Amino acid sequence: MAGQSPDEVREAVRVGYAAAAVKVTRSGAACCGPDSDDGSCCGSQTADIEEGFGAGLYAADEREALPAEAVAASLGCGNPLAVAELREGERVLDLGSGGGIDVLLSARRVGPGGKAYGLDMTDEMLTLALANAKKADATNVEFLKGTIESVPLPASTIDVVISNCVINLSVDKPAVFAEMFRVLVPGGRIGISDVVAEDRLTPAQRAERGDYVGCIAGALSFAEYRQGLEAAGFTAVEVTPTHQVADGMHSAIIRASKPEADGAPSGVVQPQLLAEAVPDGTSSCC
């Protein structure tokens, strides 16, 4: 996507993932493999569970507890729930929630006293996620329409931010890091999966290995990821590779924390702020 403007890149991403959602809705096909047949998402258009991609990164009992369409729409490069250590009663935000697999699994872990929010910019994915939430009888979830660079929630209202192979798609990653920091309560944390490049690779070399929509060209390096999170104010930053997805490109788990505010208790969320967070018509909840 060399030479394209940020708006053009974002639109290409939206179109690609809209197509993936429509395909799942129509046929139950998934994006779970290393080779995309049409460039519409990370992985191939196949309903099979393939190790190392998409639904193959989740335990069988997790997959079996969800609607088939939620599993089929899993497009990620990792399993952020494996590192987020969610607790009862917490409020979780999934950036780029797609078909809702991580939101639904998060909702089960935080229980009825907690809540899981999913944020996505693609109408087709939001429609699919709402349908999956209804099939799963999930009552403590809410899906919001918006971009991960401008989260439609107030500051200090989320305990944990998760994301699965989405931040690499952003055209403004400093804004994403700043928004994660803003919405987290003092002492809050992130537990995300993403594609990360070895420090030796230039942006041009990353683009040679795959396009933006395929989760490769927009990836940060390990050093850039750490520096970006630290610049946003995060501490205890860890970027740990898990498996290689292309030459010099790795799926990685990223952990970091928002420092405790002096005299402020950790994990205290004001529910009334969340209720007032989004104007009418911009949120969808089941």
N, C-alpha and C positions, 0 to 999 in steps of 0.2 A: 504494500500500500504506500510505497514511496511517492512523495509528492502530494499526497492527499492532506486536506485540512483536518483539524481535530473533529469538526462537525461531520465531515465525510467518513472518517474512521468510525465515529460513534454510530452513524447511521448504518454502516456496513455491519457492525456488530449486532445492532438491533435487528436488521433484516435476517442475518444468519440465524440468530437464536429464535426469532419468530418462526422461521421455516422449520427449525428443529421441533418446536412446540407443536406446530400443525402436524408434522409427521407422526409424532407420538399420539396425538389426539386421533388421527385417522387410522393409524395402523399399529400403534404400540411399539414402533421402532425406537431404538435407543441409540445414543452416541456413546459407545463404550470402548472403542478400539483405537489403535494407534494411527490408523489411516482413514482420513475423512474422504468419502467419495464425492462430496460436493462442496467441501470447504465451509459448511454451514455451522460447524461446532467442533469442539475438541473430541476427536474420535470418529469411529466409523458408524454408519447408520445400520446398526444390527441389533436385534433383540436379544442376542446372546450375552451372557454375563462373562466378561473377559477380565482376567486378572490384571491389575495394574491400571485400570481405567474405569471411570464412571462407577456403576453399581458394583463392579467387581472389588472395589475397595471397602465395601461394607460387609459385615458378617451376615451369614445366611439368615440367622434369626432376626436381624434388623430388617433385611429385605422382605422377609416373609410376613412381617407385621404391618406392612404398608401396602397401599393400592399398587397394582402392577404398573399403572401409568406414572406414578411417582418414581418408581425404580427405573422404568424405561427412560425417563427424562433426566436421569442423573448424568451430568456432563463433566464432572469434576476430575481433578488430578489427585485427589486425596480424600481423607475423611477427617474434617476438622473436629468432629465430636470425639474422636479418639484422643485429642490433645486438649480440648477445652475444659474438661473436668467439670461439667455442669452440675449444679446442686439444686436441691428442692427449693422452690420459691424464687429462683432467679429469673431475671428478664433478659432475654437473649435477642440479638439482632443479627440476621443473616444478610450480608451484602451480596446482591445478585442471586436471589433465592431460587430462580428458575421454576422448575416443577414442584418444588417444595419439600424435597426429601429431607434436607437438613433441618428445616423448620419443624416438620412433623416429628422427626426423631428428637429434636430439642424439646418440643412440647411434652413428649413422654417423660423425658428426664427431669424437667423442672417441676412437673406435676401441676395439679389444679391451682396451687398457690402461686405459680409462676406464669410467665407468658413468653411466647416466641413470636417475634416479628420477622417477616420476610420483606425485603425491598428489591424491586425489579423495575426496569424501565420498559419492559416489553409486554404489551397487552395480552398477546397470545400466551405467554408464560404465566401471567397472573391469572388468566382464565383457567388454565390447566391446574395451577396450584390450588385455586379455590375449589375446583372439582375434586381434587385429591384430598383436600382437608375435609370436605363434606363426606367423602367415602370413608375416611378414617375416623369420623365422628370426633374430630379435634375441636374442642371448644375454647382452648386457650391459645389460639393462634390468630394473627392478623397480618394481612398482606398489604403493603403500601406501594403505590406507584411513585417512582422517582429515580433519580440517579444517585450513584454511590458517592458522587462529588458534592451532593447537596441533600443530606438526609432529612426527611420531613419529620423529625422528632426534636424535642427540646434538649437542651444540654443536661448532662448528669442524670439521665433517666434509664440507662442500660447498664447491666452488670457485666455482660460478656458480648463481645462482637466476634462473630464467626464469618467465614467466607470460604468458598471452595472454587479455586481456579478462576477468579473473576477480577481481582485487582490488576492482574496483568493486562486486562482488556481496557482499563481506564486510560483516557488521554490526559488526565491531570492527577497523577498519583499523590503529589503533595496535598492536594485538596482532599483526597480520600483519607490520607493519614490524619489530617487535621480534623475531619469530620468524625472519624473513629474516636479520637481523643476527646472531642467536644461532647459527644453523646454519652460517653462512659462516666459512671460515678467515680469519685475518688477511690482508688484502690481497685477499680475495674480492670479487666484484662481482655486481651485478644487471643484467639486460638484459631489460626487460619491455615489453609493449604493454598499454595500457589506455585506457578512455574517460575523458576529463578535461574539466571544465567551465571556461569562461571565468570569470575572477574576478568579473565583474559579476553572475553568476547566483547567486541565493540557492538554498538547498536546495529551497524550494517551487517555484521556477521550473524547476529541473532536473526535478523530479517531474512538472511539466506537460508536459515534452517526451518522457516515456517512463517505464515502470515499472522496478522493481528488477530483475526477471527479464530484462527487455529491455536491461539494462546501462546504463541512463541515470540513473534516480532516485538510485542510490547512488554516483554518480561524485563524486570530490573535485574541487575547483578546482585550477588550476595552483599557486597559492600554498599551498593546503592540502597538496598532494602534497609539495612541496618541504619545507615545515615539518615534515610528519609523518616523512619520511625523515631529516631532520637531527636531529629530536628522538630518533629511535631510535639515532643515532650515526653515520649514513652521511655521507660526504663526497663532493665532486665530483658533486653532484646535478644532473642535467640532465632537464628535462621538455620535450620537443620535439614540437609537433603535426605530424601528417602529413596528415590529411584530415578534413574535417568530416563528422560522422555525424548531426547534428541542429543546429538553430539554437543557436549558442553552445556546442556540444558537439563535441569533436574526439577522434579516435583519436590517441594520442601514444605515443612511445617514451620510456622512462624508464631512465636509467642512473645508477648510484651505486656507491660502493666502501666496503668496510669498511676502516678504517685498518690499516696494518701494526702489529703489536705489537712493542714494542722487543725486539730480539734474537730474534724468532721468524721463521723462514723462511715465505715466502708459498706457499700452495698445497699444503702438506703435510697429507695426510689420513691418519687412522689407520684402516685397513681393519677391524681387529678391533672397533673401536667400532661401525662400521656393521653388522657381522655380529650384534652384540648389541643393536642399536638398538630392534628391534621385537619384542615378545613373540610367541610362536607363535600363529598364527591371525589376525594383523592385517596381514600383508603377503602379497603375491602376486607371485611372480616366475616368469619363464619360463626 
